[in-house]
């Protein structure tokens, strides 16, 4: 294993965990602003915590998007 000369992280990992629990649908730039760090730093820290990005757009605040489903004459069954 090769050891690199990296500086210690500025991000408080416990604060980041609390932020993820409190604001699960927040974007990385929002977390960065709240914690006072860079957006990319948040991305690296989330990766270290093994927290993946949200993949379900319906859980976001803008989840009220229309999907474009067209209904038949009876208005109950999709075409």
NUMAR-410849 format. One record per residue (C-alpha): residue in one letter; chain; x, y, z. Coordinates in Angstrom, 1 decimal. Layout:
['a', 'A', [X, Y, Z]];
...
***
This chain:
['x', 'A', [0.0, 0.0, 0.0]];
['x', 'A', [1.4, 3.3, -1.1]];
['x', 'A', [1.0, 6.2, 1.4]];
['x', 'A', [0.4, 9.7, 0.0]];
['x', 'A', [1.1, 13.0, 1.7]];
['x', 'A', [-2.4, 14.3, 1.9]];
['x', 'A', [-3.5, 16.9, 4.3]];
['x', 'A', [-6.2, 16.1, 6.8]];
['x', 'A', [-9.8, 16.7, 5.8]];
['x', 'A', [-11.5, 20.0, 6.7]];
['x', 'A', [-14.9, 18.3, 6.8]];
['x', 'A', [-16.3, 17.1, 10.1]];
['x', 'A', [-17.6, 13.6, 9.2]];
['x', 'A', [-20.0, 13.5, 12.1]];
['x', 'A', [-21.5, 16.8, 11.0]];
['x', 'A', [-21.8, 15.5, 7.5]];
['x', 'A', [-23.6, 12.4, 8.7]];
['x', 'A', [-26.0, 14.5, 10.7]];
['x', 'A', [-26.6, 16.7, 7.6]];
['x', 'A', [-27.3, 13.7, 5.4]];
['x', 'A', [-29.8, 12.4, 8.0]];
['x', 'A', [-31.5, 15.8, 8.5]];
['x', 'A', [-31.5, 16.7, 4.7]];
['x', 'A', [-31.5, 13.5, 2.8]];
['x', 'A', [-32.6, 15.2, -0.5]];
['x', 'A', [-30.1, 18.0, -0.4]];
['x', 'A', [-27.6, 18.6, -3.2]];
['x', 'A', [-23.9, 18.6, -2.7]];
['x', 'A', [-23.6, 22.3, -3.2]];
['x', 'A', [-26.2, 22.9, -0.5]];
['x', 'A', [-24.3, 20.7, 2.0]];
['x', 'A', [-21.1, 22.4, 1.1]];
['x', 'A', [-22.6, 25.8, 1.8]];
['x', 'A', [-24.0, 24.6, 5.2]];
['x', 'A', [-20.7, 23.0, 6.2]];
['x', 'A', [-18.4, 25.8, 4.8]];
['x', 'A', [-16.4, 23.6, 2.5]];
['x', 'A', [-16.1, 23.0, -1.3]];
['x', 'A', [-18.7, 21.0, -3.3]];
['x', 'A', [-16.0, 18.6, -4.5]];
['x', 'A', [-14.9, 18.1, -0.9]];
['x', 'A', [-18.4, 17.0, 0.0]];
['x', 'A', [-18.4, 14.6, -2.9]];
['x', 'A', [-15.1, 13.0, -1.7]];
['x', 'A', [-16.4, 12.8, 1.9]];
['x', 'A', [-19.6, 11.2, 0.9]];
['x', 'A', [-17.6, 8.6, -1.1]];
['x', 'A', [-15.5, 7.9, 2.0]];
['x', 'A', [-18.7, 7.4, 4.0]];
['x', 'A', [-20.0, 5.1, 1.3]];
['x', 'A', [-23.1, 7.3, 0.7]];
['x', 'A', [-24.1, 7.2, -2.9]];
['x', 'A', [-25.9, 9.9, -4.7]];
['x', 'A', [-29.7, 9.8, -4.8]];
['x', 'A', [-31.0, 7.9, -7.8]];
['x', 'A', [-34.7, 8.3, -7.4]];
['x', 'A', [-35.8, 11.7, -8.8]];
['x', 'A', [-39.2, 11.2, -7.2]];
['x', 'A', [-37.8, 11.7, -3.7]];
['x', 'A', [-36.3, 15.1, -4.6]];
['x', 'A', [-38.1, 18.4, -3.9]];
['x', 'A', [-38.8, 18.7, -7.6]];
['x', 'A', [-40.4, 15.3, -7.7]];
['x', 'A', [-43.7, 16.6, -8.9]];
['x', 'A', [-42.6, 16.4, -12.5]];
['x', 'A', [-45.1, 15.1, -15.0]];
['x', 'A', [-44.2, 11.8, -16.7]];
['x', 'A', [-46.2, 12.3, -19.9]];
['x', 'A', [-48.6, 9.3, -19.5]];
['x', 'A', [-51.4, 9.4, -22.0]];
['x', 'A', [-54.8, 8.0, -21.0]];
['x', 'A', [-57.3, 6.3, -23.2]];
['x', 'A', [-61.0, 7.3, -23.8]];
['x', 'A', [-62.1, 5.9, -20.4]];
['x', 'A', [-59.4, 8.1, -18.7]];
['x', 'A', [-58.4, 5.1, -16.4]];
['x', 'A', [-56.0, 3.0, -18.5]];
['x', 'A', [-52.8, 4.2, -20.0]];
['x', 'A', [-52.5, 3.8, -23.8]];
***
